[in-house]
Amino acid sequence: MIIDLKAYWAAHVPAEFEKDIIRFTFKAYKDAKDEIKDHEYSIGPSRNLFPYVRWCKLDEYCLALSKYAGFETSSEENTIKNSYYTLIKSKAIKMTISAVKNKKDVPRQSIFRNEHAGCQSRFAVDENDRFKIVDISSKIDEPVYAFIIHGPSNPAEPHIPGFIGIGFPDARCKGYLDYLDLCDKYPNVVEEMLAQDTENIPDTATPTVHTKTDVQSRLI
């Protein structure tokens, strides 16, 4: 069976959901910059701190994506229990968020991302660079896994997103099966966010927090 991952995504993710990913990303970059500025850090410490504040803010804002019908969000403890990540999922798709240096870079290797990507083993690329499902019998009920990918436009402007996209990794998270550029898809939203104050974008949500112990107890 041939599957077009972009078409699959479009069939299960509403346009406003995609636009909110763009809005939340711009808001996280701006709010991280403002928060660090408010504490009057010097240039070196502020540059060191910015990616961590941005990470936490974007993870927080994306918890609000649970407002869309059929989607759940939660804060999940990673496999080695040294941090949490935001998981966004429906019956058809599950997502995590990663910052990378360049548009189509794959996030660094991690156990939790590799565990989520295991469901991608049913995809193989044929000679025409299309996608076909293999081993469908054992994977039919598993969702497709995707990264929400973002990064700054250039090192001189780290507080402005340069790209925001959806990457569909292979089963080992070594490369992409396909990639959807959200900034190219919605240039009007990008222009809107560059032009306006993002203070009033709603981002409230009541998150679910899952530790690895929680997950294990549910499986017993």
Long-range contacts (C-beta under 8 A, 24 or more apart in sequence): 1-132, 1-133, 1-136, 2-130, 2-131, 2-132, 3-123, 3-131, 3-132, 3-133, 4-130, 4-131, 5-123, 5-131, 5-144, 5-168, 5-177, 5-178, 6-178, 6-180, 8-92, 8-144, 9-93, 9-144, 9-146, 9-166, 9-168, 9-180, 12-90, 12-92, 12-93, 13-93, 14-68, 16-68, 17-65, 17-68, 17-71, 18-166, 18-182, 18-185, 18-186, 19-186, 19-189, 20-64, 20-65, 21-62, 21-65, 21-148, 21-164, 21-182, 22-164, 22-182, 22-183, 22-186, 22-189, 22-190, 22-193, 23-189, 23-193, 23-198, 23-201, 24-58, 24-61, 24-62, 24-64, 24-201, 24-203, 25-58, 25-150, 25-161, 25-164, 26-161, 26-193, 26-194, 26-198, 27-57, 27-61, 27-193, 27-198, 27-201, 27-203, 28-54, 28-57, 28-58, 28-61, 29-54, 29-152, 29-159, 29-160, 29-161, 30-159, 30-198, 31-57, 31-198, 32-57, 32-159, 33-159, 47-158, 50-158, 50-159, 51-99, 54-99, 55-99, 58-97, 58-150, 59-84, 59-85, 59-86, 59-97, 60-86, 60-203, 61-201, 61-203, 62-86, 62-88, 62-97, 62-148, 63-205, 63-207, 64-202, 64-203, 64-204, 64-205, 65-205, 66-205, 67-205, 72-208, 73-205, 73-207, 73-208, 74-207, 74-208, 74-209, 74-210, 75-207, 75-208, 75-209, 75-210, 76-112, 76-210, 76-215, 77-210, 77-211, 77-212, 77-214, 78-110, 78-111, 78-112, 78-212, 79-110, 79-111, 79-112, 79-115, 79-212, 80-111, 81-211, 81-212, 84-209, 85-112, 86-207, 88-148, 89-143, 90-143, 91-143, 92-143, 92-144, 93-143, 93-144, 93-145, 93-146, 94-143, 94-144, 94-145, 94-146, 95-145, 95-146, 95-147, 95-148, 95-166, 96-147, 96-148, 97-147, 97-148, 97-150, 98-147, 98-148, 98-149, 98-150, 99-149, 99-150, 99-151, 100-149, 100-150, 100-151, 101-151, 102-151, 103-149, 103-151, 103-162, 103-163, 103-165, 103-181, 104-165, 104-167, 104-176, 104-179, 105-149, 105-151, 106-167, 106-169, 106-173, 106-174, 106-175, 106-176, 107-147, 107-149, 107-173, 109-173, 110-173, 113-147, 113-169, 113-173, 114-172, 114-173, 116-145, 117-145, 117-169, 117-170, 117-171, 117-172, 117-173, 118-171, 119-143, 119-144, 119-145, 119-171, 120-144, 120-145, 120-168, 120-169, 120-170, 120-171, 120-177, 121-171, 123-170, 123-171, 123-177, 125-177, 131-177, 131-178, 144-168, 145-169, 160-194
